[in-house]
């Protein structure tokens, strides 16, 4: 992800590898907690998680500022095709350019949402298929063909059964919003529990079973499957993330033989924003 976003940047990638992972990890954890007043007043201190996070964020913003200056001065700027250069070239409708802070925020979103969630979904995919030998055999057989229908269904069923984002939140901006029998006032945040939504018997008969065929045999009703959220704020990277997962799953199955297991399902572990397999989705493989 760092190479895709920044391209070749000499030793700067090493500095990013040092700064970004702890920033994303800490930010993901703190994202589910209320912001203390001391943080709102910008009081810093290394003795609190919020204080450490603010220090890490400041270091990240300073590094992005330096990288932006270096990129603008690059004689090959016009021919570069990395994401950072694309952001610098982009313009708003009024013709203005993005600020360094806006670019830093967009890049951090790509690094967090474009890596953590995709990696977690892949981990759950391998955890699921090793515990369902028939699914493992079918998706492995397809990996040696040009087809992808079953592989896409396996990933979709994994996202249904093990969504890595537990909640989707939306704030009411209208005067009121009518949700069934409830009238929700402006300013209220509505939280949707995806694990509950994805286990509704009405849309998914026997929802505790892992059945990829659900996504082949019939179309699902709208808003019954929301691993990428929904509406106008649906994840912009959903197509890219799905392509990434398809390619990785097919490549692994082509080059490695994955052994099924009778081990118990791995428990869920909350890593801040993302829900991951508690033991890291350990599997046994042999090179073909």
Residue frames relative to the residue before (quaternion, step in Angstrom):
aa qw qx qy qz dx dy dz
X 1.0000 0.0000 0.0000 0.0000 0.00 0.00 0.00
X 0.6410 0.5225 -0.3362 0.4506 3.60 0.97 -0.78
X 0.6652 0.4934 -0.3116 0.4657 3.60 0.95 -0.82
X 0.6407 0.5208 -0.3291 0.4582 3.59 0.99 -0.81
X 0.7138 0.4598 -0.2631 0.4582 3.57 0.91 -0.89
X 0.8214 0.2746 -0.1132 0.4869 3.57 0.79 -1.02
X 0.3646 -0.7154 0.5164 0.2977 3.60 1.14 -0.44
X 0.7095 -0.3893 0.3214 0.4917 3.57 -1.19 -0.48
X 0.0593 0.8194 -0.5616 0.0983 3.56 -0.65 1.10
X 0.5963 -0.5941 0.3448 0.4154 3.59 1.00 0.90
X 0.8264 -0.2037 0.1575 0.5007 3.59 -0.83 -1.00
X 0.4555 0.7166 -0.4405 0.2915 3.57 1.25 -0.09
X 0.5977 0.5686 -0.3703 0.4270 3.60 1.08 -0.63
X 0.6292 0.5266 -0.3400 0.4595 3.58 1.04 -0.72
X 0.6483 0.5035 -0.3187 0.4740 3.57 1.03 -0.76
X 0.6330 0.5192 -0.3241 0.4741 3.57 1.06 -0.73
X 0.6412 0.5247 -0.3216 0.4585 3.59 1.00 -0.81
X 0.6560 0.4983 -0.3068 0.4766 3.57 1.15 -0.59
X 0.7457 0.4341 -0.2218 0.4542 3.58 0.92 -0.92
X 0.7145 0.5231 -0.2809 0.3700 3.58 0.76 -1.07
X 0.6711 0.5199 -0.3531 0.3933 3.69 0.67 -0.89
X 0.6999 0.4311 -0.3118 0.4766 3.66 0.77 -0.80
X 0.6046 0.5482 -0.3589 0.4529 3.61 1.11 -0.61
X 0.6739 0.4823 -0.2934 0.4766 3.60 0.90 -0.91
X 0.6585 0.5174 -0.3092 0.4507 3.56 0.94 -0.90
X 0.6811 0.4720 -0.2841 0.4823 3.57 0.89 -0.94
X 0.6643 0.5127 -0.3077 0.4485 3.58 0.93 -0.87
X 0.6333 0.5316 -0.3293 0.4560 3.59 1.04 -0.77
X 0.6625 0.5015 -0.3000 0.4686 3.56 1.03 -0.79
X 0.7216 0.4490 -0.2537 0.4619 3.57 0.87 -0.97
X 0.5365 0.6582 -0.3962 0.3492 3.60 1.21 -0.44
X 0.7067 0.4436 -0.2669 0.4823 3.58 1.15 -0.56
X 0.6399 0.5067 -0.3232 0.4789 3.59 1.29 0.11
X 0.5433 -0.6013 0.4571 0.3665 3.62 -1.12 0.51
X 0.4673 -0.6838 0.4863 0.2786 3.57 -1.08 0.74
X 0.3970 -0.7271 0.5014 0.2498 3.63 -0.66 1.04
X 0.6160 -0.5622 0.3997 0.3803 3.56 -1.16 0.55
X 0.6126 0.5694 -0.3577 0.4154 3.59 1.02 -0.75
X 0.6463 0.5019 -0.3248 0.4743 3.58 1.09 -0.67
X 0.6242 0.5342 -0.3413 0.4565 3.56 1.02 -0.76
X 0.6973 0.4381 -0.2699 0.4990 3.60 1.10 -0.69
X 0.4597 -0.7241 0.4032 0.3191 3.55 1.40 0.16
X 0.3211 0.7137 -0.5481 0.2952 3.59 0.98 0.82
X 0.1529 -0.8145 0.5568 0.0563 3.57 -0.64 1.12
X 0.1739 0.7665 -0.6095 0.1040 3.53 -1.25 0.48
X 0.4465 -0.7301 0.4557 0.2447 3.55 -0.84 0.96
X 0.6167 0.5889 -0.3417 0.3951 3.57 1.22 -0.17
X 0.6965 0.3632 -0.2802 0.5518 3.58 1.27 0.20
X 0.6095 -0.5496 0.4062 0.4018 3.63 -1.12 0.48
X 0.6521 0.5148 -0.3232 0.4530 3.57 0.97 -0.81
X 0.6394 0.5271 -0.3254 0.4555 3.56 1.01 -0.78
X 0.6578 0.4932 -0.3066 0.4795 3.59 0.96 -0.85
X 0.6351 0.5301 -0.3338 0.4519 3.57 1.01 -0.80
X 0.6588 0.5061 -0.3187 0.4564 3.62 0.91 -0.86
X 0.6337 0.5166 -0.3315 0.4708 3.59 1.03 -0.73
X 0.6561 0.5023 -0.3059 0.4729 3.58 0.96 -0.87
X 0.6513 0.5162 -0.3166 0.4573 3.57 0.99 -0.83
X 0.6381 0.5237 -0.3285 0.4590 3.59 0.99 -0.81
X 0.6486 0.5116 -0.3149 0.4673 3.59 0.97 -0.86
X 0.6407 0.5252 -0.3169 0.4619 3.58 1.02 -0.81
X 0.6731 0.4926 -0.3022 0.4616 3.60 0.87 -0.93
X 0.6388 0.5172 -0.3319 0.4629 3.60 1.00 -0.74
X 0.6498 0.5068 -0.3169 0.4696 3.58 0.99 -0.80
X 0.6462 0.5065 -0.3249 0.4694 3.60 0.95 -0.82
X 0.6163 0.5451 -0.3484 0.4492 3.59 1.02 -0.77
X 0.6666 0.4954 -0.2999 0.4694 3.60 0.94 -0.89
X 0.6600 0.5118 -0.3091 0.4550 3.58 0.97 -0.86
X 0.6263 0.5319 -0.3322 0.4632 3.57 1.06 -0.75
X 0.6545 0.5034 -0.3128 0.4695 3.59 0.94 -0.86
X 0.6497 0.5115 -0.3121 0.4678 3.58 0.98 -0.84
X 0.6749 0.5037 -0.3036 0.4457 3.56 0.93 -0.89
X 0.6417 0.5232 -0.3281 0.4548 3.58 0.98 -0.82
X 0.7062 0.4524 -0.2582 0.4796 3.58 1.11 -0.70
X 0.4698 0.6873 -0.4366 0.3411 3.59 1.28 -0.11
X 0.4242 -0.7180 0.4818 0.2692 3.64 -0.70 0.99
X 0.6942 0.4381 -0.2727 0.5018 3.61 1.21 -0.40
X 0.2297 0.8274 -0.4916 0.1446 3.59 1.25 0.33
X 0.6994 0.5018 -0.2883 0.4193 3.60 0.79 -1.00
X 0.7292 0.4307 -0.2434 0.4727 3.60 1.09 -0.60
X 0.5261 0.6415 -0.4170 0.3712 3.61 1.23 -0.13
X 0.1859 -0.8111 0.5489 0.0799 3.57 -1.09 0.75
X 0.3988 0.7007 -0.5029 0.3116 3.61 1.16 0.41
X 0.6819 -0.5255 0.3294 0.3877 3.55 -1.26 0.42
X 0.6115 0.5563 -0.3587 0.4335 3.60 0.98 -0.78
X 0.6676 0.4879 -0.3023 0.4742 3.59 0.91 -0.90
X 0.6330 0.5354 -0.3298 0.4516 3.59 1.01 -0.80
X 0.6475 0.5102 -0.3151 0.4702 3.58 1.02 -0.79
X 0.6577 0.5060 -0.3083 0.4652 3.57 1.03 -0.79
X 0.6797 0.4802 -0.2860 0.4750 3.58 1.10 -0.66
X 0.5844 0.6192 -0.3711 0.3707 3.59 1.13 -0.56
X 0.1357 -0.7824 0.6048 0.0607 3.54 -1.22 0.59
X 0.4724 -0.6373 0.5268 0.3052 3.55 -1.20 0.62
X 0.7211 -0.4459 0.3019 0.4360 3.57 -1.27 0.18
X 0.6932 0.4579 -0.2828 0.4794 3.60 1.12 -0.61
X 0.6084 -0.5971 0.3358 0.4006 3.59 1.30 0.11
X 0.5432 0.6320 -0.3990 0.3825 3.59 1.26 -0.14
X 0.4505 -0.6839 0.5136 0.2560 3.54 -1.23 0.61
X 0.5865 -0.5577 0.4428 0.3860 3.57 -1.26 0.30
X 0.4570 -0.6544 0.5234 0.2983 3.56 -1.12 0.66
X 0.6569 -0.4979 0.3796 0.4201 3.56 -1.27 0.31
X 0.6359 0.5280 -0.3327 0.4540 3.59 0.99 -0.78
X 0.6524 0.5083 -0.3169 0.4643 3.59 0.96 -0.85
X 0.6441 0.5079 -0.3203 0.4739 3.57 0.99 -0.80
X 0.6447 0.5251 -0.3193 0.4546 3.58 0.96 -0.87
X 0.6599 0.5035 -0.3050 0.4669 3.58 0.99 -0.83
X 0.6525 0.5090 -0.3162 0.4638 3.60 0.96 -0.86
X 0.6573 0.5109 -0.3070 0.4612 3.59 0.95 -0.88
X 0.6585 0.5070 -0.3152 0.4583 3.57 0.94 -0.87
X 0.6133 0.5369 -0.3435 0.4665 3.59 1.07 -0.70
X 0.6582 0.5038 -0.3057 0.4685 3.58 0.95 -0.87
X 0.6678 0.5029 -0.3035 0.4572 3.57 0.97 -0.85
X 0.7021 0.4539 -0.2690 0.4782 3.58 0.96 -0.85
X 0.7593 0.3786 -0.2096 0.4860 3.57 0.69 -1.11
X 0.7045 0.4848 -0.2700 0.4425 3.57 1.07 -0.65
X 0.7408 0.3582 -0.2323 0.5186 3.59 1.20 -0.09
X 0.7186 0.4808 -0.2750 0.4205 3.56 0.58 -1.15
X 0.7174 0.4539 -0.2676 0.4558 3.58 0.76 -1.01
X 0.6538 0.5085 -0.3146 0.4637 3.59 0.98 -0.83
X 0.6592 0.5040 -0.3061 0.4667 3.58 0.93 -0.87
X 0.6514 0.5145 -0.3147 0.4604 3.58 0.99 -0.83
X 0.6472 0.5087 -0.3226 0.4673 3.61 0.98 -0.80
X 0.6394 0.5120 -0.3261 0.4718 3.59 0.99 -0.77
X 0.6204 0.5359 -0.3413 0.4599 3.57 1.01 -0.79
X 0.6755 0.4774 -0.2957 0.4779 3.59 0.92 -0.89
X 0.6060 0.5643 -0.3594 0.4303 3.60 1.05 -0.70
X 0.6849 0.4591 -0.2840 0.4894 3.58 0.90 -0.90
X 0.6194 0.5328 -0.3458 0.4615 3.58 1.04 -0.70
X 0.6827 0.4944 -0.2879 0.4545 3.60 0.95 -0.85
X 0.7182 0.4621 -0.2874 0.4337 3.62 0.71 -0.98
X 0.6263 0.5305 -0.3606 0.4430 3.62 1.07 -0.54
X 0.6978 0.4440 -0.2662 0.4950 3.59 1.19 -0.45
X 0.7080 0.3242 -0.2351 0.5818 3.58 1.32 0.15
X 0.2503 -0.8324 0.4748 0.1378 3.61 0.23 1.29
X 0.6401 0.5239 -0.3440 0.4443 3.62 0.98 -0.71
X 0.6436 0.4987 -0.3118 0.4897 3.57 1.05 -0.77
X 0.6379 0.5339 -0.3193 0.4539 3.58 0.96 -0.88
X 0.6666 0.5011 -0.3044 0.4603 3.59 0.90 -0.92
X 0.6868 0.4947 -0.2898 0.4467 3.60 0.90 -0.92
X 0.6980 0.4551 -0.2877 0.4720 3.58 0.88 -0.87
X 0.6084 0.5350 -0.3489 0.4711 3.60 1.15 -0.56
X 0.6410 0.5227 -0.3214 0.4611 3.59 0.95 -0.86
X 0.6763 0.4953 -0.2968 0.4574 3.57 0.91 -0.87
X 0.5854 0.6140 -0.3684 0.3803 3.60 1.10 -0.68
X 0.7003 0.4429 -0.2660 0.4926 3.61 1.17 -0.51
X 0.6261 0.4603 -0.3481 0.5244 3.56 1.27 0.40
X 0.5944 -0.5539 0.4313 0.3921 3.55 -1.32 -0.14
X 0.5184 0.6653 -0.4046 0.3534 3.59 1.26 -0.02
X 0.0884 -0.8039 0.5846 0.0647 3.57 -1.22 0.39
X 0.3854 0.7565 -0.4692 0.2432 3.61 1.25 0.02
X 0.7078 0.4433 -0.2790 0.4740 3.58 0.83 -0.93
X 0.6223 0.5440 -0.3450 0.4448 3.59 1.01 -0.75
X 0.6489 0.5008 -0.3123 0.4803 3.58 0.97 -0.83
X 0.6449 0.5186 -0.3202 0.4611 3.58 1.04 -0.77
X 0.6217 0.5364 -0.3376 0.4602 3.60 1.04 -0.76
X 0.6657 0.4897 -0.3020 0.4752 3.58 0.92 -0.88
X 0.6571 0.5115 -0.3119 0.4575 3.59 0.95 -0.86
X 0.6671 0.4872 -0.3057 0.4734 3.59 0.97 -0.82
X 0.5984 0.5384 -0.3536 0.4764 3.59 1.12 -0.61
X 0.6682 0.4929 -0.2986 0.4706 3.57 0.94 -0.88
X 0.6268 0.5131 -0.3414 0.4767 3.58 1.13 -0.56
X 0.7505 0.4262 -0.2175 0.4559 3.56 0.77 -1.09
X 0.8014 0.1340 -0.0467 0.5810 3.59 1.09 -0.72
X 0.0170 -0.8197 0.5725 -0.0039 3.63 0.48 1.10
X 0.3785 -0.7556 0.4893 0.2153 3.59 -0.76 1.01
X 0.6791 0.3412 -0.2707 0.5909 3.58 1.29 -0.23
X 0.3280 -0.8035 0.4659 0.1725 3.56 -0.39 1.23
X 0.8140 0.1707 -0.0399 0.5538 3.58 1.03 -0.81
X 0.1463 -0.7255 0.6613 0.1223 3.52 -1.25 0.59
X 0.1255 -0.8203 0.5571 0.0314 3.58 -0.74 1.05
X 0.0073 -0.7696 0.6385 -0.0008 3.54 -1.13 0.76
X 0.2855 -0.7552 0.5664 0.1655 3.58 -1.01 0.84
X 0.4461 -0.6877 0.5126 0.2558 3.56 -1.03 0.88
X 0.1277 -0.8072 0.5746 0.0450 3.59 -0.71 1.10
X 0.5878 0.5478 -0.3769 0.4608 3.58 1.19 -0.37
X 0.6964 -0.4483 0.3337 0.4503 3.57 -1.25 0.20
X 0.7573 -0.1086 0.0742 0.6397 3.57 1.05 -0.86
X 0.1768 -0.7518 0.6223 0.1275 3.54 -1.27 0.41
X 0.2865 -0.7760 0.5411 0.1511 3.56 -0.72 1.10
X 0.0035 -0.7882 0.6133 -0.0503 3.56 -0.58 1.21
X 0.7940 -0.1616 0.0701 0.5818 3.55 -0.04 1.29
X 0.8089 -0.2109 0.1788 0.5189 3.57 -0.73 -1.06
X 0.6408 0.5348 -0.3226 0.4464 3.59 1.27 -0.11
X 0.2362 -0.7326 0.6217 0.1448 3.55 -1.12 0.76
X 0.1694 -0.8236 0.5388 0.0521 3.58 -0.34 1.27
X 0.3445 -0.7704 0.4953 0.2064 3.65 -0.63 1.04
X 0.6756 -0.4901 0.3796 0.3990 3.53 -1.32 0.39
X 0.7707 0.3464 -0.2701 0.4617 3.55 -1.08 0.80
X 0.5688 0.5928 -0.3869 0.4188 3.59 1.24 -0.23
X 0.2921 -0.7362 0.5835 0.1796 3.56 -1.06 0.78
X 0.1994 -0.7725 0.5963 0.0889 3.56 -0.83 1.06
X 0.1605 -0.7939 0.5835 0.0597 3.57 -0.77 1.08
X 0.1674 -0.7741 0.6057 0.0767 3.58 -0.88 1.01
X 0.2728 -0.7621 0.5692 0.1438 3.59 -0.68 1.13
X 0.3224 -0.7955 0.4790 0.1840 3.58 -0.26 1.26
X 0.6165 0.5531 -0.3601 0.4293 3.60 1.01 -0.70
X 0.6508 0.4890 -0.3122 0.4898 3.58 1.09 -0.67
X 0.6494 0.5248 -0.3096 0.4550 3.56 0.94 -0.90
X 0.7237 0.4539 -0.2396 0.4613 3.58 0.93 -0.95
X 0.7075 0.4202 -0.2682 0.5009 3.60 1.23 -0.03
X 0.3442 0.7418 -0.4983 0.2878 3.58 1.19 0.52
X 0.4650 -0.7008 0.4740 0.2607 3.56 -0.73 1.09
X 0.5893 0.6033 -0.3736 0.3862 3.58 1.07 -0.68
X 0.7668 0.3207 -0.1778 0.5268 3.59 1.00 -0.81
X 0.7999 0.2103 -0.0841 0.5558 3.59 1.07 -0.69
X 0.2126 -0.7881 0.5638 0.1258 3.62 0.03 1.20
X 0.8299 0.0418 -0.0918 0.5488 3.56 -0.96 0.96
X 0.0037 -0.8828 0.4697 0.0055 3.59 0.81 1.01
X 0.6083 0.5702 -0.3680 0.4116 3.62 1.14 -0.39
X 0.5912 0.5504 -0.3698 0.4591 3.60 1.25 -0.26
X 0.3655 -0.7036 0.5653 0.2276 3.56 -1.16 0.71
X 0.1286 0.8157 -0.5368 0.1733 3.57 -0.15 1.33
X 0.2342 -0.8035 0.5310 0.1327 3.64 -0.04 1.23
X 0.5621 0.6321 -0.3819 0.3722 3.58 1.13 -0.59
X 0.4753 0.6661 -0.4427 0.3665 3.61 1.23 -0.30
X 0.7498 0.4072 -0.2039 0.4800 3.55 1.01 -0.84
X 0.6353 0.4795 -0.3377 0.5024 3.56 1.28 0.31
X 0.7229 0.5067 -0.2533 0.3957 3.52 0.87 -1.03
X 0.8225 -0.0207 0.0433 0.5668 3.62 1.02 -0.65
X 0.5061 -0.6236 0.4828 0.3493 3.59 -1.12 0.53
X 0.3997 -0.7208 0.5144 0.2369 3.55 -1.07 0.71
X 0.5743 -0.5749 0.4393 0.3830 3.59 -1.13 0.56
X 0.6185 -0.5498 0.3952 0.3988 3.61 -1.13 0.54
X 0.8546 0.1520 -0.1387 0.4768 3.54 -1.17 0.78
X 0.4691 0.6373 -0.4803 0.3784 3.59 1.08 0.67
X 0.7561 0.2333 -0.1170 0.6002 3.60 1.29 -0.35
X 0.1119 0.8449 -0.5032 0.1427 3.57 -0.22 1.30
X 0.1326 0.8143 -0.5589 0.0839 3.66 0.72 0.86
X 0.7311 0.3658 -0.2220 0.5314 3.58 1.21 -0.48
X 0.5826 -0.5503 0.3809 0.4611 3.56 1.25 0.24
X 0.2671 -0.7722 0.5521 0.1663 3.58 -1.23 -0.28
X 0.7154 0.4434 -0.3246 0.4315 3.51 -1.30 0.16
X 0.8006 -0.3051 0.2166 0.4681 3.56 -1.27 -0.43
X 0.7224 0.4048 -0.2457 0.5039 3.59 1.21 -0.38
X 0.2474 0.7658 -0.5426 0.2409 3.57 1.15 0.61
X 0.6362 -0.5703 0.3608 0.3740 3.59 -1.03 0.81
X 0.4071 -0.7345 0.4935 0.2263 3.57 -0.72 1.10
X 0.7148 0.4605 -0.2541 0.4610 3.58 1.15 -0.55
X 0.3223 0.7951 -0.4781 0.1880 3.60 1.24 0.19
X 0.6697 0.4917 -0.3086 0.4631 3.61 0.89 -0.88
X 0.6630 0.4991 -0.3033 0.4683 3.59 0.93 -0.89
X 0.6527 0.5170 -0.3154 0.4552 3.59 0.95 -0.88
X 0.6505 0.5086 -0.3158 0.4674 3.59 0.96 -0.84
X 0.6376 0.5173 -0.3231 0.4706 3.58 0.99 -0.81
X 0.6274 0.5383 -0.3295 0.4561 3.59 0.96 -0.87
X 0.6987 0.4788 -0.2785 0.4528 3.57 0.81 -1.01
X 0.6208 0.5380 -0.3395 0.4582 3.58 1.04 -0.74
X 0.6819 0.4984 -0.2857 0.4528 3.57 0.85 -1.01
X 0.6676 0.4954 -0.3048 0.4647 3.59 0.90 -0.92
X 0.6678 0.5023 -0.3105 0.4531 3.60 0.85 -0.93
X 0.6701 0.4892 -0.3034 0.4686 3.59 0.88 -0.89
X 0.6639 0.5186 -0.3098 0.4407 3.60 0.90 -0.91
X 0.6534 0.5032 -0.3147 0.4698 3.59 0.93 -0.88
X 0.6972 0.4781 -0.2855 0.4515 3.60 0.84 -0.94
X 0.6354 0.5216 -0.3348 0.4606 3.60 1.12 -0.53
X 0.7774 0.3668 -0.1771 0.4793 3.56 0.97 -0.81
X 0.7771 0.2477 -0.1360 0.5624 3.58 1.22 -0.38
X 0.3374 -0.6864 0.6033 0.2257 3.52 -1.21 0.63
X 0.2033 -0.7956 0.5641 0.0862 3.57 -0.61 1.16
X 0.3092 -0.7739 0.5263 0.1686 3.57 -0.75 1.02
X 0.4185 -0.6735 0.5390 0.2841 3.60 -0.98 0.78
X 0.1673 -0.7904 0.5827 0.0879 3.58 -1.19 0.39
X 0.3517 -0.7112 0.5660 0.2238 3.53 -1.26 0.48
X 0.3480 0.7525 -0.4882 0.2727 3.57 1.28 0.26
X 0.5930 -0.5690 0.4336 0.3695 3.54 -1.20 0.53
X 0.6214 -0.5303 0.4124 0.4032 3.56 -1.20 0.49
X 0.4657 -0.6528 0.5100 0.3113 3.56 -1.04 0.75
X 0.4702 -0.6790 0.4925 0.2745 3.53 -1.05 0.80
X 0.5400 -0.6195 0.4657 0.3283 3.53 -1.26 0.45
X 0.0773 -0.7741 0.6273 0.0358 3.54 -1.12 0.77
X 0.2989 -0.7597 0.5535 0.1648 3.56 -0.79 1.03
X 0.0782 -0.7791 0.6219 0.0150 3.56 -0.68 1.18
X 0.7572 -0.2829 0.1609 0.5663 3.54 0.59 1.15
X 0.8354 -0.0258 0.0605 0.5458 3.56 -0.44 -1.20
X 0.7624 0.3869 -0.1979 0.4795 3.59 0.87 -0.95
X 0.2764 -0.7214 0.6129 0.1660 3.54 -1.21 0.71
X 0.0298 -0.8356 0.5457 -0.0555 3.58 -0.51 1.20
X 0.6162 -0.5106 0.4189 0.4291 3.61 -1.25 0.22
X 0.5307 -0.6811 0.4011 0.3057 3.57 -0.79 1.02
X 0.7651 0.3404 -0.1901 0.5124 3.60 1.00 -0.78
X 0.6197 -0.5974 0.3373 0.3812 3.57 1.19 0.35
X 0.4742 -0.6853 0.4307 0.3464 3.61 1.25 0.31
X 0.0821 0.8236 -0.5530 0.0955 3.57 0.66 1.10
X 0.0306 0.7888 -0.6122 0.0459 3.55 -0.89 0.99
X 0.3768 -0.7030 0.5572 0.2310 3.57 -1.27 0.43
X 0.0178 0.8109 -0.5822 0.0571 3.57 -0.71 1.08
X 0.1651 -0.7480 0.6331 0.1119 3.55 -1.32 0.46
X 0.4645 -0.6664 0.4956 0.3074 3.58 -0.91 0.84
X 0.4526 -0.6991 0.4868 0.2635 3.56 -0.94 0.90
